[in-house]
Amino acid sequence: MLRISLVEALDQAVTIRLEGQVRGPWVDELRQSCEQWLAKGSALHLDLSDVSFIDMDGVALCRGLRDRKVRILHCSPFVAEQLKS
C-alpha cells in the first residue's frame, strides 16, 4: 500500500510525501499524481522519508521523474541505493 499526500504547494513548487511501498498498482497512481502537477508547470518534490521499498517499475518511474527535474528528498539508504542509476 502507498499513501500519497500533498504536503506543500508554495507558488510554483509542490511537495508530495509518500508512505509505504511504491509497487504494483501504486506506481501508476504515483505517476498520475505527478503528471497532474507537472502538467500545471509546477516544480515537484517527492519526499520518500517513509518509503520502505520500491519495485522495478517504481524505480524506473522515480528515475524518469528525476530526469525531468523532480527532486527526490529524504530517501533511506536502502531506497537511495535502489534509485542509483
C-alpha positions as CSV (number, residue, x, y, z in Angstrom):
1,M,0.0,0.0,0.0
2,L,1.1,3.5,-0.7
3,R,-0.2,6.8,0.8
4,I,0.3,9.9,-1.4
5,S,-0.2,13.2,0.4
6,L,0.2,16.7,-0.7
7,V,2.5,18.4,1.9
8,E,3.2,21.8,0.5
9,A,2.1,23.8,-2.5
10,L,4.0,27.0,-2.5
11,D,4.0,29.3,-5.5
12,Q,5.2,27.0,-8.3
13,A,6.7,24.2,-6.0
14,V,4.7,21.2,-4.8
15,T,5.9,18.6,-2.3
16,I,4.3,15.2,-2.2
17,R,5.0,12.8,0.7
18,L,5.0,9.1,0.1
19,E,4.4,6.5,2.8
20,G,4.7,2.7,2.3
21,Q,5.8,0.8,-0.8
22,V,6.0,2.0,-4.3
23,R,5.0,-1.1,-6.2
24,G,2.3,-2.7,-8.3
25,P,-0.7,-0.6,-9.0
26,W,0.6,2.2,-6.8
27,V,3.2,3.0,-9.3
28,D,0.5,4.1,-11.8
29,E,-1.2,6.1,-9.0
30,L,2.0,7.9,-8.3
31,R,2.6,8.5,-12.0
32,Q,-0.9,10.1,-12.3
33,S,-0.4,12.3,-9.3
34,C,3.0,13.5,-10.5
35,E,1.8,14.1,-14.1
36,Q,-1.1,16.2,-12.7
37,W,1.3,18.7,-11.1
38,L,3.9,18.6,-13.9
39,A,1.2,19.4,-16.4
40,K,0.5,22.6,-14.5
41,G,4.1,23.6,-14.7
42,S,4.8,23.1,-11.0
43,A,8.2,22.2,-9.7
44,L,7.7,18.9,-8.0
45,H,9.5,17.4,-5.0
46,L,8.9,13.8,-3.7
47,D,9.5,13.2,0.0
48,L,10.4,9.5,0.3
49,S,11.3,9.5,4.0
50,D,8.6,6.9,4.8
51,V,9.1,4.7,1.8
52,S,10.4,1.2,2.7
53,F,10.5,-0.4,-0.8
54,I,10.3,0.5,-4.5
55,D,9.8,-2.2,-7.1
56,M,11.5,-2.1,-10.6
57,D,8.6,-0.2,-12.2
58,G,8.7,2.3,-9.3
59,V,12.4,2.7,-9.7
60,A,12.0,3.3,-13.4
61,L,9.3,5.9,-12.6
62,C,11.4,7.7,-10.0
63,R,14.5,7.8,-12.3
64,G,12.3,9.1,-15.1
65,L,10.9,11.8,-12.8
66,R,14.3,12.7,-11.6
67,D,15.4,13.1,-15.2
68,R,12.5,15.5,-15.6
69,K,14.0,17.7,-12.7
70,V,11.7,16.3,-10.0
71,R,13.6,16.4,-6.7
72,I,13.7,13.2,-4.7
73,L,14.1,14.1,-1.0
74,H,14.8,12.2,2.3
75,C,15.5,8.7,1.0
76,S,16.5,5.9,3.3
77,P,19.9,4.5,2.4
78,F,18.2,1.4,1.1
79,V,15.9,3.4,-1.2
80,A,18.7,5.7,-2.3
81,E,20.7,2.6,-3.3
82,Q,17.7,1.3,-5.3
83,L,17.5,4.6,-7.2
84,K,21.1,4.8,-8.2
85,S,21.5,4.7,-12.0
